[in-house]
Amino acid sequence: MQLDLWTSAFCAPCAAARRVTGEAAALVPGLRVTERDVATHPDTAEDLGIRSTPTIIVRRDDGAEVFRSPGVPSRDQLLVAVAKAL
């Protein structure tokens, strides 16, 4: 399963999102975390409807989105979302 973390350079909450996604990755074997900056990938961010940072998207292995969080979810909220992707 894949977790995409969309961030921006001057986003204070993005640091908290990095921490939460890092904790989830440490607890869930096989969870792939990719951080992308909206300024570096503006077309993809627009195509995905990213309107604010941080935004976290969890996808199943088939690419289907199962969770989206604009803002910083709690670790437990994120782990429940990851479990849905299994």
Biopython code that builds the backbone (N, CA, C, O; Angstrom):
import numpy as np
from Bio.PDB.StructureBuilder import StructureBuilder

atoms = [
    (1, "MET", "N", (0.839, -1.176, 0.000)),
    (1, "MET", "CA", (0.000, 0.000, 0.000)),
    (1, "MET", "C", (0.873, 1.224, 0.000)),
    (1, "MET", "O", (2.043, 1.165, 0.378)),
    (2, "GLN", "N", (0.307, 2.333, -0.423)),
    (2, "GLN", "CA", (1.060, 3.564, -0.650)),
    (2, "GLN", "C", (0.451, 4.700, 0.153)),
    (2, "GLN", "O", (-0.769, 4.858, 0.197)),
    (3, "LEU", "N", (1.303, 5.487, 0.783)),
    (3, "LEU", "CA", (0.884, 6.699, 1.467)),
    (3, "LEU", "C", (1.624, 7.862, 0.822)),
    (3, "LEU", "O", (2.855, 7.897, 0.803)),
    (4, "ASP", "N", (0.861, 8.814, 0.294)),
    (4, "ASP", "CA", (1.445, 10.008, -0.303)),
    (4, "ASP", "C", (1.230, 11.177, 0.637)),
    (4, "ASP", "O", (0.105, 11.451, 1.055)),
    (5, "LEU", "N", (2.305, 11.858, 0.964)),
    (5, "LEU", "CA", (2.265, 13.038, 1.822)),
    (5, "LEU", "C", (2.601, 14.243, 0.959)),
    (5, "LEU", "O", (3.722, 14.373, 0.467)),
    (6, "TRP", "N", (1.625, 15.121, 0.778)),
    (6, "TRP", "CA", (1.817, 16.336, -0.011)),
    (6, "TRP", "C", (2.120, 17.474, 0.940)),
    (6, "TRP", "O", (1.365, 17.733, 1.877)),
    (7, "THR", "N", (3.244, 18.162, 0.692)),
    (7, "THR", "CA", (3.714, 19.217, 1.579)),
    (7, "THR", "C", (4.071, 20.463, 0.782)),
    (7, "THR", "O", (4.020, 20.478, -0.448)),
    (8, "SER", "N", (4.433, 21.504, 1.516)),
    (8, "SER", "CA", (4.985, 22.716, 0.912)),
    (8, "SER", "C", (6.080, 23.243, 1.837)),
    (8, "SER", "O", (6.134, 22.899, 3.017)),
    (9, "ALA", "N", (6.939, 24.073, 1.287)),
    (9, "ALA", "CA", (8.149, 24.499, 1.987)),
    (9, "ALA", "C", (7.875, 25.244, 3.291)),
    (9, "ALA", "O", (8.596, 25.046, 4.269)),
    (10, "PHE", "N", (6.874, 26.076, 3.326)),
    (10, "PHE", "CA", (6.645, 26.908, 4.505)),
    (10, "PHE", "C", (5.431, 26.457, 5.315)),
    (10, "PHE", "O", (4.733, 27.277, 5.911)),
    (11, "CYS", "N", (5.194, 25.176, 5.330)),
    (11, "CYS", "CA", (4.028, 24.596, 5.999)),
    (11, "CYS", "C", (4.427, 24.075, 7.380)),
    (11, "CYS", "O", (5.092, 23.045, 7.487)),
    (12, "ALA", "N", (4.024, 24.777, 8.424)),
    (12, "ALA", "CA", (4.358, 24.330, 9.781)),
    (12, "ALA", "C", (3.707, 22.989, 10.132)),
    (12, "ALA", "O", (4.383, 22.142, 10.716)),
    (13, "PRO", "N", (2.433, 22.751, 9.809)),
    (13, "PRO", "CA", (1.824, 21.466, 10.137)),
    (13, "PRO", "C", (2.447, 20.286, 9.375)),
    (13, "PRO", "O", (2.255, 19.134, 9.763)),
    (14, "CYS", "N", (3.183, 20.560, 8.309)),
    (14, "CYS", "CA", (3.799, 19.475, 7.541)),
    (14, "CYS", "C", (4.798, 18.679, 8.391)),
    (14, "CYS", "O", (4.962, 17.476, 8.188)),
    (15, "ALA", "N", (5.455, 19.337, 9.326)),
    (15, "ALA", "CA", (6.394, 18.635, 10.213)),
    (15, "ALA", "C", (5.650, 17.612, 11.061)),
    (15, "ALA", "O", (6.138, 16.500, 11.260)),
    (16, "ALA", "N", (4.488, 17.973, 11.555)),
    (16, "ALA", "CA", (3.680, 17.036, 12.339)),
    (16, "ALA", "C", (3.188, 15.887, 11.457)),
    (16, "ALA", "O", (3.134, 14.740, 11.900)),
    (17, "ALA", "N", (2.833, 16.195, 10.219)),
    (17, "ALA", "CA", (2.389, 15.148, 9.291)),
    (17, "ALA", "C", (3.531, 14.181, 8.991)),
    (17, "ALA", "O", (3.309, 12.974, 8.890)),
    (18, "ARG", "N", (4.750, 14.700, 8.847)),
    (18, "ARG", "CA", (5.914, 13.817, 8.638)),
    (18, "ARG", "C", (6.099, 12.879, 9.822)),
    (18, "ARG", "O", (6.389, 11.695, 9.649)),
    (19, "ARG", "N", (5.930, 13.418, 11.023)),
    (19, "ARG", "CA", (6.088, 12.596, 12.224)),
    (19, "ARG", "C", (5.045, 11.481, 12.253)),
    (19, "ARG", "O", (5.378, 10.323, 12.503)),
    (20, "VAL", "N", (3.791, 11.827, 11.999)),
    (20, "VAL", "CA", (2.705, 10.835, 12.041)),
    (20, "VAL", "C", (2.894, 9.773, 10.955)),
    (20, "VAL", "O", (2.711, 8.583, 11.213)),
    (21, "THR", "N", (3.256, 10.195, 9.753)),
    (21, "THR", "CA", (3.451, 9.209, 8.683)),
    (21, "THR", "C", (4.674, 8.336, 8.965)),
    (21, "THR", "O", (4.681, 7.152, 8.631)),
    (22, "GLY", "N", (5.697, 8.911, 9.572)),
    (22, "GLY", "CA", (6.867, 8.122, 9.951)),
    (22, "GLY", "C", (6.542, 7.071, 10.996)),
    (22, "GLY", "O", (7.034, 5.945, 10.928)),
    (23, "GLU", "N", (5.709, 7.441, 11.968)),
    (23, "GLU", "CA", (5.277, 6.483, 12.986)),
    (23, "GLU", "C", (4.476, 5.350, 12.342)),
    (23, "GLU", "O", (4.671, 4.181, 12.676)),
    (24, "ALA", "N", (3.588, 5.693, 11.433)),
    (24, "ALA", "CA", (2.786, 4.667, 10.757)),
    (24, "ALA", "C", (3.684, 3.744, 9.948)),
    (24, "ALA", "O", (3.494, 2.528, 9.964)),
    (25, "ALA", "N", (4.652, 4.302, 9.244)),
    (25, "ALA", "CA", (5.563, 3.483, 8.433)),
    (25, "ALA", "C", (6.386, 2.548, 9.307)),
    (25, "ALA", "O", (6.690, 1.427, 8.900)),
    (26, "ALA", "N", (6.746, 2.994, 10.497)),
    (26, "ALA", "CA", (7.522, 2.149, 11.411)),
    (26, "ALA", "C", (6.688, 0.992, 11.958)),
    (26, "ALA", "O", (7.226, -0.057, 12.313)),
    (27, "LEU", "N", (5.377, 1.193, 12.022)),
    (27, "LEU", "CA", (4.493, 0.174, 12.594)),
    (27, "LEU", "C", (3.899, -0.782, 11.568)),
    (27, "LEU", "O", (3.471, -1.880, 11.924)),
    (28, "VAL", "N", (3.866, -0.382, 10.304)),
    (28, "VAL", "CA", (3.182, -1.178, 9.280)),
    (28, "VAL", "C", (4.182, -1.647, 8.221)),
    (28, "VAL", "O", (4.623, -0.855, 7.389)),
    (29, "PRO", "N", (4.538, -2.929, 8.252)),
    (29, "PRO", "CA", (5.453, -3.439, 7.227)),
    (29, "PRO", "C", (4.828, -3.297, 5.833)),
    (29, "PRO", "O", (3.640, -3.555, 5.641)),
    (30, "GLY", "N", (5.636, -2.892, 4.889)),
    (30, "GLY", "CA", (5.162, -2.785, 3.511)),
    (30, "GLY", "C", (4.501, -1.467, 3.164)),
    (30, "GLY", "O", (4.118, -1.258, 2.013)),
    (31, "LEU", "N", (4.354, -0.566, 4.134)),
    (31, "LEU", "CA", (3.770, 0.734, 3.842)),
    (31, "LEU", "C", (4.838, 1.606, 3.185)),
    (31, "LEU", "O", (5.886, 1.877, 3.773)),
    (32, "ARG", "N", (4.556, 2.037, 1.968)),
    (32, "ARG", "CA", (5.482, 2.903, 1.241)),
    (32, "ARG", "C", (5.019, 4.347, 1.412)),
    (32, "ARG", "O", (3.876, 4.680, 1.096)),
    (33, "VAL", "N", (5.905, 5.194, 1.909)),
    (33, "VAL", "CA", (5.588, 6.603, 2.114)),
    (33, "VAL", "C", (6.390, 7.437, 1.121)),
    (33, "VAL", "O", (7.612, 7.315, 1.030)),
    (34, "THR", "N", (5.686, 8.282, 0.383)),
    (34, "THR", "CA", (6.322, 9.183, -0.569)),
    (34, "THR", "C", (5.890, 10.598, -0.238)),
    (34, "THR", "O", (4.698, 10.901, -0.193)),
    (35, "GLU", "N", (6.874, 11.467, -0.004)),
    (35, "GLU", "CA", (6.564, 12.873, 0.230)),
    (35, "GLU", "C", (6.779, 13.645, -1.069)),
    (35, "GLU", "O", (7.792, 13.485, -1.750)),
    (36, "ARG", "N", (5.799, 14.484, -1.391)),
    (36, "ARG", "CA", (5.888, 15.295, -2.602)),
    (36, "ARG", "C", (5.576, 16.745, -2.242)),
    (36, "ARG", "O", (4.650, 17.024, -1.480)),
    (37, "ASP", "N", (6.349, 17.645, -2.792)),
    (37, "ASP", "CA", (6.123, 19.068, -2.593)),
    (37, "ASP", "C", (5.208, 19.568, -3.710)),
    (37, "ASP", "O", (5.447, 19.296, -4.886)),
    (38, "VAL", "N", (4.169, 20.295, -3.337)),
    (38, "VAL", "CA", (3.221, 20.771, -4.349)),
    (38, "VAL", "C", (3.881, 21.721, -5.345)),
    (38, "VAL", "O", (3.457, 21.799, -6.498)),
    (39, "ALA", "N", (4.911, 22.441, -4.913)),
    (39, "ALA", "CA", (5.594, 23.364, -5.819)),
    (39, "ALA", "C", (6.428, 22.625, -6.858)),
    (39, "ALA", "O", (6.628, 23.128, -7.963)),
    (40, "THR", "N", (6.911, 21.450, -6.516)),
    (40, "THR", "CA", (7.714, 20.647, -7.432)),
    (40, "THR", "C", (6.843, 19.844, -8.392)),
    (40, "THR", "O", (7.258, 19.558, -9.516)),
    (41, "HIS", "N", (5.652, 19.482, -7.960)),
    (41, "HIS", "CA", (4.734, 18.658, -8.763)),
    (41, "HIS", "C", (3.361, 19.337, -8.880)),
    (41, "HIS", "O", (2.354, 18.741, -8.499)),
    (42, "PRO", "N", (3.300, 20.567, -9.398)),
    (42, "PRO", "CA", (2.021, 21.301, -9.391)),
    (42, "PRO", "C", (0.932, 20.658, -10.242)),
    (42, "PRO", "O", (-0.237, 20.672, -9.855)),
    (43, "ASP", "N", (1.292, 20.099, -11.385)),
    (43, "ASP", "CA", (0.269, 19.496, -12.254)),
    (43, "ASP", "C", (-0.348, 18.268, -11.609)),
    (43, "ASP", "O", (-1.564, 18.084, -11.644)),
    (44, "THR", "N", (0.494, 17.428, -11.020)),
    (44, "THR", "CA", (-0.014, 16.227, -10.349)),
    (44, "THR", "C", (-0.869, 16.614, -9.150)),
    (44, "THR", "O", (-1.933, 16.036, -8.931)),
    (45, "ALA", "N", (-0.406, 17.591, -8.374)),
    (45, "ALA", "CA", (-1.181, 18.049, -7.218)),
    (45, "ALA", "C", (-2.546, 18.559, -7.657)),
    (45, "ALA", "O", (-3.557, 18.265, -7.019)),
    (46, "GLU", "N", (-2.577, 19.313, -8.732)),
    (46, "GLU", "CA", (-3.851, 19.826, -9.237)),
    (46, "GLU", "C", (-4.748, 18.686, -9.716)),
    (46, "GLU", "O", (-5.944, 18.670, -9.427)),
    (47, "ASP", "N", (-4.169, 17.732, -10.450)),
    (47, "ASP", "CA", (-4.943, 16.584, -10.940)),
    (47, "ASP", "C", (-5.552, 15.795, -9.787)),
    (47, "ASP", "O", (-6.653, 15.259, -9.910)),
    (48, "LEU", "N", (-4.835, 15.723, -8.665)),
    (48, "LEU", "CA", (-5.309, 14.974, -7.498)),
    (48, "LEU", "C", (-6.215, 15.799, -6.591)),
    (48, "LEU", "O", (-6.740, 15.278, -5.606)),
    (49, "GLY", "N", (-6.402, 17.067, -6.905)),
    (49, "GLY", "CA", (-7.272, 17.909, -6.091)),
    (49, "GLY", "C", (-6.661, 18.316, -4.769)),
    (49, "GLY", "O", (-7.377, 18.529, -3.791)),
    (50, "ILE", "N", (-5.338, 18.427, -4.728)),
    (50, "ILE", "CA", (-4.669, 18.861, -3.499)),
    (50, "ILE", "C", (-4.908, 20.366, -3.367)),
    (50, "ILE", "O", (-4.470, 21.145, -4.215)),
    (51, "ARG", "N", (-5.600, 20.770, -2.306)),
    (51, "ARG", "CA", (-5.950, 22.178, -2.117)),
    (51, "ARG", "C", (-5.229, 22.812, -0.934)),
    (51, "ARG", "O", (-5.195, 24.036, -0.810)),
    (52, "SER", "N", (-4.648, 21.979, -0.057)),
    (52, "SER", "CA", (-3.949, 22.498, 1.110)),
    (52, "SER", "C", (-2.858, 21.514, 1.507)),
    (52, "SER", "O", (-2.889, 20.338, 1.145)),
    (53, "THR", "N", (-1.893, 22.027, 2.261)),
    (53, "THR", "CA", (-0.829, 21.164, 2.770)),
    (53, "THR", "C", (-0.817, 21.256, 4.281)),
    (53, "THR", "O", (-1.058, 22.320, 4.851)),
    (54, "PRO", "N", (-0.537, 20.143, 4.924)),
    (54, "PRO", "CA", (-0.293, 18.843, 4.327)),
    (54, "PRO", "C", (-1.597, 18.170, 3.905)),
    (54, "PRO", "O", (-2.666, 18.441, 4.450)),
    (55, "THR", "N", (-1.475, 17.300, 2.932)),
    (55, "THR", "CA", (-2.557, 16.385, 2.562)),
    (55, "THR", "C", (-1.956, 14.996, 2.489)),
    (55, "THR", "O", (-0.910, 14.785, 1.875)),
    (56, "ILE", "N", (-2.632, 14.054, 3.125)),
    (56, "ILE", "CA", (-2.192, 12.656, 3.136)),
    (56, "ILE", "C", (-3.215, 11.833, 2.370)),
    (56, "ILE", "O", (-4.419, 11.933, 2.606)),
    (57, "ILE", "N", (-2.712, 11.014, 1.445)),
    (57, "ILE", "CA", (-3.575, 10.110, 0.680)),
    (57, "ILE", "C", (-3.044, 8.690, 0.874)),
    (57, "ILE", "O", (-1.855, 8.433, 0.690)),
    (58, "VAL", "N", (-3.935, 7.776, 1.246)),
    (58, "VAL", "CA", (-3.584, 6.358, 1.382)),
    (58, "VAL", "C", (-4.271, 5.602, 0.250)),
    (58, "VAL", "O", (-5.464, 5.772, 0.001)),
    (59, "ARG", "N", (-3.491, 4.763, -0.429)),
    (59, "ARG", "CA", (-4.009, 3.978, -1.561)),
    (59, "ARG", "C", (-3.722, 2.497, -1.351)),
    (59, "ARG", "O", (-2.707, 2.106, -0.775)),
    (60, "ARG", "N", (-4.651, 1.695, -1.840)),
    (60, "ARG", "CA", (-4.409, 0.241, -1.883)),
    (60, "ARG", "C", (-3.382, -0.043, -2.963)),
    (60, "ARG", "O", (-3.026, 0.844, -3.739)),
    (61, "ASP", "N", (-2.909, -1.273, -3.013)),
    (61, "ASP", "CA", (-1.928, -1.659, -4.026)),
    (61, "ASP", "C", (-2.461, -1.495, -5.446)),
    (61, "ASP", "O", (-1.681, -1.312, -6.381)),
    (62, "ASP", "N", (-3.788, -1.560, -5.616)),
    (62, "ASP", "CA", (-4.358, -1.381, -6.963)),
    (62, "ASP", "C", (-4.515, 0.095, -7.334)),
    (62, "ASP", "O", (-5.003, 0.416, -8.418)),
    (63, "GLY", "N", (-4.097, 0.998, -6.425)),
    (63, "GLY", "CA", (-4.149, 2.427, -6.694)),
    (63, "GLY", "C", (-5.400, 3.126, -6.205)),
    (63, "GLY", "O", (-5.480, 4.353, -6.260)),
    (64, "ALA", "N", (-6.378, 2.372, -5.729)),
    (64, "ALA", "CA", (-7.626, 2.972, -5.259)),
    (64, "ALA", "C", (-7.387, 3.756, -3.967)),
    (64, "ALA", "O", (-6.778, 3.254, -3.022)),
    (65, "GLU", "N", (-7.873, 4.977, -3.949)),
    (65, "GLU", "CA", (-7.750, 5.822, -2.756)),
    (65, "GLU", "C", (-8.734, 5.357, -1.699)),
    (65, "GLU", "O", (-9.922, 5.196, -1.980)),
    (66, "VAL", "N", (-8.242, 5.138, -0.469)),
    (66, "VAL", "CA", (-9.112, 4.716, 0.621)),
    (66, "VAL", "C", (-9.198, 5.749, 1.735)),
    (66, "VAL", "O", (-10.045, 5.640, 2.621)),
    (67, "PHE", "N", (-8.321, 6.758, 1.692)),
    (67, "PHE", "CA", (-8.298, 7.757, 2.758)),
    (67, "PHE", "C", (-7.626, 9.020, 2.244)),
    (67, "PHE", "O", (-6.639, 8.972, 1.509)),
    (68, "ARG", "N", (-8.188, 10.149, 2.651)),
    (68, "ARG", "CA", (-7.575, 11.444, 2.330)),
    (68, "ARG", "C", (-7.768, 12.344, 3.543)),
    (68, "ARG", "O", (-8.866, 12.463, 4.087)),
    (69, "SER", "N", (-6.680, 12.967, 3.946)),
    (69, "SER", "CA", (-6.736, 13.883, 5.073)),
    (69, "SER", "C", (-6.054, 15.188, 4.726)),
    (69, "SER", "O", (-4.826, 15.249, 4.667)),
    (70, "PRO", "N", (-6.842, 16.248, 4.492)),
    (70, "PRO", "CA", (-6.215, 17.559, 4.429)),
    (70, "PRO", "C", (-5.957, 17.976, 5.879)),
    (70, "PRO", "O", (-6.892, 18.097, 6.670)),
    (71, "GLY", "N", (-4.719, 18.189, 6.215)),
    (71, "GLY", "CA", (-4.371, 18.450, 7.612)),
    (71, "GLY", "C", (-3.667, 17.240, 8.200)),
    (71, "GLY", "O", (-3.296, 16.312, 7.481)),
    (72, "VAL", "N", (-3.488, 17.259, 9.502)),
    (72, "VAL", "CA", (-2.720, 16.224, 10.179)),
    (72, "VAL", "C", (-3.657, 15.302, 10.955)),
    (72, "VAL", "O", (-4.259, 15.728, 11.940)),
    (73, "PRO", "N", (-3.789, 14.052, 10.528)),
    (73, "PRO", "CA", (-4.599, 13.105, 11.294)),
    (73, "PRO", "C", (-3.806, 12.632, 12.511)),
    (73, "PRO", "O", (-2.587, 12.794, 12.568)),
    (74, "SER", "N", (-4.492, 12.058, 13.462)),
    (74, "SER", "CA", (-3.779, 11.423, 14.577)),
    (74, "SER", "C", (-3.144, 10.133, 14.053)),
    (74, "SER", "O", (-3.530, 9.622, 13.002)),
    (75, "ARG", "N", (-2.180, 9.624, 14.788)),
    (75, "ARG", "CA", (-1.555, 8.360, 14.391)),
    (75, "ARG", "C", (-2.598, 7.256, 14.300)),
    (75, "ARG", "O", (-2.571, 6.446, 13.372)),
    (76, "ASP", "N", (-3.524, 7.220, 15.265)),
    (76, "ASP", "CA", (-4.543, 6.167, 15.263)),
    (76, "ASP", "C", (-5.476, 6.293, 14.060)),
    (76, "ASP", "O", (-5.836, 5.280, 13.460)),
    (77, "GLN", "N", (-5.871, 7.505, 13.698)),
    (77, "GLN", "CA", (-6.708, 7.699, 12.507)),
    (77, "GLN", "C", (-5.983, 7.201, 11.262)),
    (77, "GLN", "O", (-6.581, 6.568, 10.391)),
    (78, "LEU", "N", (-4.698, 7.494, 11.192)),
    (78, "LEU", "CA", (-3.932, 7.069, 10.026)),
    (78, "LEU", "C", (-3.776, 5.557, 9.988)),
    (78, "LEU", "O", (-3.845, 4.956, 8.916)),
    (79, "LEU", "N", (-3.568, 4.938, 11.139)),
    (79, "LEU", "CA", (-3.425, 3.480, 11.170)),
    (79, "LEU", "C", (-4.733, 2.783, 10.775)),
    (79, "LEU", "O", (-4.697, 1.746, 10.113)),
    (80, "VAL", "N", (-5.867, 3.328, 11.165)),
    (80, "VAL", "CA", (-7.161, 2.772, 10.743)),
    (80, "VAL", "C", (-7.305, 2.881, 9.235)),
    (80, "VAL", "O", (-7.779, 1.949, 8.584)),
    (81, "ALA", "N", (-6.895, 4.017, 8.674)),
    (81, "ALA", "CA", (-6.954, 4.192, 7.219)),
    (81, "ALA", "C", (-6.051, 3.214, 6.510)),
    (81, "ALA", "O", (-6.433, 2.645, 5.487)),
    (82, "VAL", "N", (-4.861, 3.009, 7.035)),
    (82, "VAL", "CA", (-3.927, 2.049, 6.438)),
    (82, "VAL", "C", (-4.500, 0.642, 6.506)),
    (82, "VAL", "O", (-4.353, -0.133, 5.561)),
    (83, "ALA", "N", (-5.150, 0.306, 7.614)),
    (83, "ALA", "CA", (-5.772, -1.028, 7.741)),
    (83, "ALA", "C", (-6.846, -1.224, 6.671)),
    (83, "ALA", "O", (-7.017, -2.339, 6.178)),
    (84, "LYS", "N", (-7.565, -0.180, 6.305)),
    (84, "LYS", "CA", (-8.577, -0.266, 5.251)),
    (84, "LYS", "C", (-7.954, -0.547, 3.899)),
    (84, "LYS", "O", (-8.605, -1.085, 3.003)),
    (85, "ALA", "N", (-6.696, -0.180, 3.757)),
    (85, "ALA", "CA", (-6.010, -0.378, 2.473)),
    (85, "ALA", "C", (-5.484, -1.798, 2.307)),
    (85, "ALA", "O", (-5.076, -2.184, 1.212)),
    (86, "LEU", "N", (-5.491, -2.566, 3.366)),
    (86, "LEU", "CA", (-4.976, -3.943, 3.286)),
    (86, "LEU", "C", (-5.905, -4.864, 2.526)),
    (86, "LEU", "O", (-5.611, -6.049, 2.374)),
]
sb = StructureBuilder()
sb.init_structure("model")
sb.init_model(0)
sb.init_chain("A")
sb.init_seg("    ")
for serial, (resi, resn, name, xyz) in enumerate(atoms, 1):
    if name == "N":
        sb.init_residue(resn, " ", resi, " ")
    sb.init_atom(name, np.array(xyz, "f"), 0.0, 1.0, " ", f" {name:<3s}", serial, name[0])
structure = sb.get_structure()
